[in-house]
């Protein structure tokens, strides 16, 4: 796997009101890139306008209880990055800068990005997505103030890996699950891409943990104890394994088949609390597998997302919030653009 950080020429940089497109060579070599057509681009543009309108002056994000949720803030930032917008540059430069500042403001001396309070569940979700976001920012523009927080965040991930090789809700070496683990593995991959040190032993232990979640049907379960496979879990496991550098067809090909045979029906869009979570990781997983399934999956699911976008330019999610759904939808739709460093194969 190529852990090098892509050059700045390979990234679409926002300038004024337009975007410099990625090199023609990428358009010619990336499978399914032609699927990212005018309708998808316009949907993403409208989605980002909606997201930008929800960024508060202090960098918090949204208008609900999730306004200061670090995972949602960071996913919003990643959505802007995925379309080529950088802090202080282009039409969404101010919003991007505010989001980065908000994440940095919550970077603690112990490495945790967030506020660890007793009873708060999911601190490591926010930490993982925040670390991923900062790593993508640092890898692209070497923003000086980002590196100390990023280094501390990576050290915290490494130090809280449990004996099984995974991570769980809190920054402690207790139990583990695939949902939290995939956030940390993507963050480590992104940090390593950006030039930070990640111990080989950490990568190998995480790889072994995720492999231990495989079921005979090709899918993956939630924890090491016996359990059934599921679409979101399998998608997350593939993304984790690819982030960790695994290239085993005997593992990845059956997982890809499992995903293609368990795509959520349109009726699940509103009723499935894990819809956007599962679809985001499925898009990333099938993209990383580089097979013919990716264009088929993208065509089907991008058309659904186009139908579900509201007149205000956003997507709706009653379980989390609309900012979360809109960020996830934009990340899925613009994935063929291949602009985020984490997507580089």
N, C-alpha and C positions, 0 to 999 in steps of 0.2 A: 504494500500500500504506500502511496505517495503521501508523506507527512509534510512535504514542503509547503510553505505558504505561497499562494499564487501571487504573481506580480501585480502591481497596480494596474497595468494595462489590461489585465484580464478582468478587471472589475468595472462595472458600469457606474460612472460617477455622475451625480446630479449636478447639472450646471444650468442656472437660470430656471427656465420653465420646461426644459426638455432634458432628455437623458442621452448620453453618448452610448450607443449600442455596443454590446460585447463583440469581440472580433468575429469576422466572417468564418474563420476556421472553426470556432465553436459551433456556429450554426450548422456547419457542414458535417461535424463529427458527432454531435450529441443526438442519440436516438430520440425521436419524438419532439424535438425542439420546435418543429414546424406547427405542432399542436397549439402552441402558445400564440394564438392569433389575435386579431383586433378586438374580438369580444372579450376574451380573457384579459387582455391588457387594459381595456376600458374598465372592466369590473375591478381589477386591482387598483387602478388609478382612483376610482370612486371610493373604494374601501380605504385607501390610505388617506384620502381627504377626510373621511369620517373619523379615522383614528386620530389624525392630527388635531381635529377639533376637540378631542377629549383629553389632550395632554394639558395638564394644569401648569401654571407658571413655576411651581416648585418641582415639576417633573413627575408628580404623581399622575395617575392615569385612570380616567373613567369617572363615573358618577354614581357608583354603587359601593357596596361593602368591599369590593375588590379594588378600590381606587389605589390603595397603597400596597397591593399584592405584588411582590417582586417577580413572581413567575409571569404574571400577566403583563407587567411593565416591560419585562425583558422580551417576551414574545412579540409585543408591539414593536419594540425596537428592532427585533430580527426581521419583522415584516417590512419595515422601511429599508433595512439593509439589503434584503433580498431583491428589492427593486432598484437598488443603486443609490440610495440616499445616505449621505454621510453627515455627521454632526457639523453644523454651521455652514453647510454647503447646499445650495439648491433650495427648492420650494419648501421642503420639509426639514431643512437644516436646523432651524431653531427647535422644533419639536424633538428632533433626534438628540440635540445637545442637552435638552432638559431631561430626557429619559436617561441618558448616560449619567448626568449629574445626580439624578435621584438614586440610581444604583450605587454610585460611588459614595454617596452620603450614608448609605446603610452598610458599607463595608467596615466591619469591626476589626480591631487589632488582632483578635484570635483567628481571623480568616473568614469567619462566617459573614455572608452577605444576607442581612435580614435581622430580625429581632427575635431571639429565642425566648419565648415566654412559656411558662408552664401551662400546659393544656392546649397550646397551639399546635395543630397537626399540619404536617407538610412543610416544615421549615426547609428541608433539603430539596424540595421541589424548587422553591424560590432561589435557593443557593445554586443549584445546578443550572437552571436557565440563566441566572444572572452571570455566572461564570462563563457560560457559553457565549452570551451576548458580549461581555467584555473581551473575551478572547477573539471574537470576530472583529470587533472594533480595533483592538490592538494590532491584530494581524494585517489590517488594511491601512491604518494611518499612523501606527506607532504613537498614539496619543500618550504623552509622557506620564501623566498622572494616573493612567490606567494600570500600568505594570505592577506597582506595589500591591494594589488591591487584588489583581489577578494572581500574582504569585502566592499571596496569602490564601486566596480562595482555593487554589490548586493544592496547596499543602494541607488544607483542612480536609479536602476530599480524600487525599491519600491517607491521612492519619485516621479517618473515621471508617475506612473500609473494614467490614467485619471479617471474622474468621472464615466464613463461607466464601467471601470474595465480593459481596454486594453491599448495598446501602439501603437504609430505611428512612423513616420520616424525620428523625432527629439526628443531630451531629454527634452520634455516639456509636460505638462498636457493638450494636445489639443484633437484631434480626435484619432481614433483607427481603426485597421484592423487586421484580423486574421493572415496575413503574418508576420507582425512585432511582434504581440502578442505571437505567438508560439515560436519565438526565445527567448523571455524573460521568458516564462513559463518553457521551457526546462532548461534555465540557472538557474532559481530559484530552480527547482527540483534537479539539479546536485549540486548546492551549499548546499542545505539542506542535501542531501546525504552525503556531505563531512563534515558536522558538523556545518555549519554556520546557523545563525538564520534567518528565513524568517517569517514575521508576518502572523498569520493565517488569518487575515482580508484581506491581499493582495491576498492570495490564493483563498479565497472565492469570492472576487470581480472578480477576473480573471475568475474563474469557471462560475460565473453568466453571465459574458460578452460573453464567448464562447457559452454557452448554448443558449443565445439570438440570435445566428446566424443560428440556425437550420431552415431548410425548411421542408415542409411536405413530400418531396420525400426522406427524410433520409439524404440528403446532407446538406452542410453548405454554406452560402454566405460569401461575402468578408467583409461587414460592417453591422451595425445594420439596416440601411435603407434597404428597399426591394431590393432584387436582386436574381439572379439565383444561383443554386448550381453549383459547379465545382469540378472536381477530385482533383486538388491540394489544394483547400480550404478545402474540406472535410477531406482529409488526414491530413492537418495541424491541423484542429480542433480536430480530434481524438487524435493526439499526444499531443496537448495542454491539453485536458481533462484528458488523462491518466497521464500526467506529474503532473497535479493538484490533482491527487488522486481520480478522479471520477470513480465509478464502477456502472454504470446504464445500464443494458442490453437494456432497452427501447430506449436509446439514441445511444448506441454504436453498437448494432447489425444492425439496419437499415443503419447506416453509413458504416459499413463493407460491407453490401450488395451493397450499392451504389458504393463503390470503385471497387468491383469485376465486376460490370456491366458497368463500365466506364473506364476500363484500356485503355490507349492510344494505338492506332494501331502502327505498326512498321513504317508506313509511316510518323508518327508524330515525329519520332526521330530527324530528321534534321530540320523540319519546326516549331516545337512547342517551343517557347522561354521559356516555363515553364516545359519542359520535365523532366530534372533532378531534379528540385525542387519538382515537383509532385511525381516522382517515389521514391525519397529519403523519403519523408514523408509517402507515401503509404506503403513502406516497413516497416518503423518504426511503423506505425499505426497497420497494420495487424499482425506484430510480437507481439505487445503489447496486441492485442485482444485474442491471444492464441488459435484461432480456427483452423479448418481444411482449411480455406481459405489461410492461410499463405504458406504452402508447395506448393499449386497450383500456387499462385501468384509468389513465388520465382522461381519455376522451369521455368515458362514461361518467366519471365523477366530477369532472369540470363542468360538464353540461348541467348536472344536478345543482352544483353551486351557483351557476349563472341563474338558474330558475329561482333559487332561494334568496338571492340578494334583494334587500328591501329597496324601496324608492329613496331611502336616505343613504344608500350605499353601503350599509352594514349587513352583517349576518347575525342571527339571533341564537342565543343559548340561554335557556332559563336556569340551568344548573349552575353555571359560573356567571358569565356576563357577556354582553354583546361585544365588548372590546376583545375579549378572549376569542370568541367565535370569529370575529372579523380578522384578527391577526392570523389565526389558523387558516382561514379560507384563503387569505392573500398568500400565505406561505405555500399552500398547496398549488394554487393557480399559477404562481410565477416560478415554480420549481424547474420547469424546462429551461428557463433562462440561465440556470446554473451559475448564479452570481455569488452566492454565499460560499466562502472558502470551505465550509464543512461539507458541501456537496461535491467538491472536486474528487474525482475518482482516482 
